Amino acid sequence: MENTASPSPSADRQEHYLALIDRLLAFPSGEEPQVLDSEPDLLDAGLVKTLM
């Protein structure tokens, strides 16, 4: 079995990243850590790529 890394996140995961970003933008300044703590599984390189 060959180990190949996907160059981009799946469409479903991408939607989750975008929803998390929307939530971050909607929350008052200073409450971002609570939003990020609620979705620890999305805190990865894919989120950073989506943010960029």
Residue frames as a rotation matrix with the C-alpha (Angstrom) as fourth column:
MET 1
0.585 0.811 0.000 0.00
0.811 -0.585 0.000 0.00
0.000 0.000 -1.000 0.00
GLU 2
-0.373 -0.718 0.587 1.41
0.720 -0.623 -0.304 3.37
0.584 0.310 0.750 -1.03
ASN 3
0.068 0.321 -0.945 1.31
0.864 -0.493 -0.105 6.26
-0.499 -0.809 -0.310 1.43
THR 4
-0.520 -0.178 0.835 0.28
0.670 -0.692 0.269 9.41
0.530 0.699 0.479 -0.44
ALA 5
-0.561 0.291 -0.775 -0.63
0.532 -0.590 -0.607 12.68
-0.634 -0.753 0.176 1.22
SER 6
0.319 0.760 0.566 -3.56
0.948 -0.264 -0.179 14.62
0.013 0.593 -0.805 -0.12
PRO 7
-0.639 -0.659 0.396 -2.44
0.673 -0.729 -0.127 18.08
0.373 0.186 0.909 -1.29
SER 8
-0.675 0.474 0.565 -5.66
-0.505 -0.855 0.115 19.69
0.538 -0.208 0.817 -0.12
PRO 9
-0.807 0.413 0.422 -8.30
-0.258 0.398 -0.881 18.90
-0.532 -0.819 -0.214 2.49
SER 10
-0.657 0.658 0.368 -11.46
0.754 0.572 0.322 17.09
0.002 0.489 -0.872 1.49
ALA 11
-0.516 0.537 0.667 -14.41
0.085 -0.743 0.664 19.24
0.852 0.400 0.338 0.49
ASP 12
0.533 0.750 -0.392 -16.24
0.447 0.144 0.883 18.27
0.719 -0.646 -0.258 3.69
ARG 13
0.115 -0.584 -0.804 -13.29
0.974 -0.092 0.206 19.23
-0.194 -0.807 0.558 5.88
GLN 14
-0.797 -0.387 0.465 -12.88
0.521 -0.829 0.203 22.45
0.307 0.403 0.862 3.91
GLU 15
0.037 0.902 0.429 -16.49
0.143 -0.430 0.892 23.34
0.989 0.029 -0.145 4.73
HIS 16
0.647 0.147 -0.748 -15.77
0.731 0.162 0.663 22.74
0.219 -0.976 -0.003 8.42
TYR 17
-0.446 -0.860 -0.249 -12.71
0.884 -0.467 0.031 25.02
-0.143 -0.207 0.968 8.22
LEU 18
-0.681 0.213 0.701 -14.79
0.242 -0.838 0.489 27.76
0.692 0.502 0.519 6.60
ALA 19
0.461 0.884 -0.079 -17.54
0.311 -0.078 0.947 27.40
0.831 -0.461 -0.311 9.22
LEU 20
0.330 -0.427 -0.842 -14.94
0.937 0.044 0.345 27.70
-0.111 -0.903 0.415 11.98
ILE 21
-0.753 -0.623 0.214 -13.48
0.653 -0.748 0.117 30.81
0.087 0.228 0.970 10.37
ASP 22
-0.218 0.774 0.595 -16.98
0.150 -0.576 0.804 32.33
0.964 0.265 0.010 10.13
ARG 23
0.673 0.459 -0.581 -17.52
0.596 0.129 0.792 31.62
0.438 -0.879 -0.187 13.83
LEU 24
-0.168 -0.826 -0.539 -14.19
0.963 -0.255 0.091 33.24
-0.213 -0.503 0.838 14.69
LEU 25
-0.808 -0.137 0.573 -15.14
0.382 -0.863 0.332 36.36
0.449 0.487 0.749 12.75
ALA 26
0.082 0.962 0.260 -18.57
0.170 -0.271 0.947 36.55
0.982 -0.033 -0.186 14.39
PHE 27
0.449 0.075 -0.890 -17.37
0.865 0.214 0.454 36.30
0.225 -0.974 0.031 18.00
PRO 28
0.978 -0.123 0.170 -16.36
-0.163 -0.955 0.248 39.41
0.132 -0.270 -0.954 19.93
SER 29
0.213 -0.977 -0.008 -12.65
-0.331 -0.064 -0.941 40.13
0.919 0.203 -0.337 20.12
GLY 30
-0.406 -0.480 0.778 -11.00
-0.893 0.028 -0.449 38.14
0.193 -0.877 -0.440 22.88
GLU 31
0.287 0.611 0.738 -13.33
-0.706 0.655 -0.268 35.15
-0.647 -0.444 0.619 22.69
GLU 32
0.332 -0.210 -0.920 -11.43
-0.854 0.348 -0.387 33.42
0.401 0.914 -0.064 19.87
PRO 33
-0.729 -0.679 0.080 -9.71
-0.649 0.651 -0.393 30.91
0.215 -0.338 -0.916 22.20
GLN 34
-0.327 0.692 0.644 -13.09
-0.448 0.486 -0.750 29.51
-0.832 -0.534 0.151 23.30
VAL 35
0.651 0.557 -0.516 -14.10
-0.698 0.172 -0.695 28.99
-0.298 0.813 0.501 19.66
LEU 36
0.012 -0.746 -0.666 -10.81
-0.807 0.386 -0.446 27.29
0.590 0.543 -0.598 18.83
ASP 37
-0.772 -0.287 0.567 -11.02
-0.609 0.588 -0.532 25.11
-0.180 -0.756 -0.629 21.95
SER 38
0.120 0.926 0.359 -14.44
-0.601 0.356 -0.716 23.89
-0.790 -0.130 0.599 20.80
GLU 39
0.962 0.191 -0.194 -12.98
-0.264 0.481 -0.836 22.41
-0.066 0.856 0.513 17.57
PRO 40
0.267 -0.949 0.169 -9.52
-0.571 -0.015 0.820 20.99
-0.776 -0.316 -0.546 18.44
ASP 41
0.141 -0.189 0.972 -9.69
0.511 0.855 0.092 18.44
-0.848 0.484 0.217 15.61
LEU 42
0.819 0.209 0.534 -9.74
0.572 -0.364 -0.735 21.28
0.040 0.908 -0.418 13.06
LEU 43
0.787 -0.593 -0.173 -6.59
-0.485 -0.767 0.421 22.94
-0.382 -0.247 -0.891 14.38
ASP 44
0.313 -0.677 0.666 -4.13
0.544 0.703 0.458 21.65
-0.778 0.219 0.588 11.81
ALA 45
-0.700 -0.698 -0.153 -2.17
0.237 -0.428 0.872 22.63
-0.674 0.574 0.465 8.71
GLY 46
-0.474 0.602 0.643 -5.35
0.852 0.129 0.507 22.48
0.222 0.788 -0.574 6.62
LEU 47
0.591 0.670 -0.449 -6.89
0.772 -0.631 0.075 25.28
-0.232 -0.391 -0.891 8.67
VAL 48
-0.008 -0.686 -0.727 -3.76
0.186 -0.716 0.673 27.39
-0.982 -0.130 0.134 8.23
LYS 49
-0.842 -0.283 0.459 -3.84
0.468 0.040 0.883 26.81
-0.268 0.958 0.099 4.46
THR 50
0.008 0.939 0.345 -7.50
0.964 -0.098 0.246 27.80
0.265 0.330 -0.906 4.38
LEU 51
0.550 0.148 -0.822 -6.80
0.553 -0.802 0.226 30.96
-0.626 -0.579 -0.523 6.36
MET 52
-0.459 -0.807 -0.373 -4.04
0.145 -0.482 0.864 31.93
-0.877 0.342 0.338 3.96
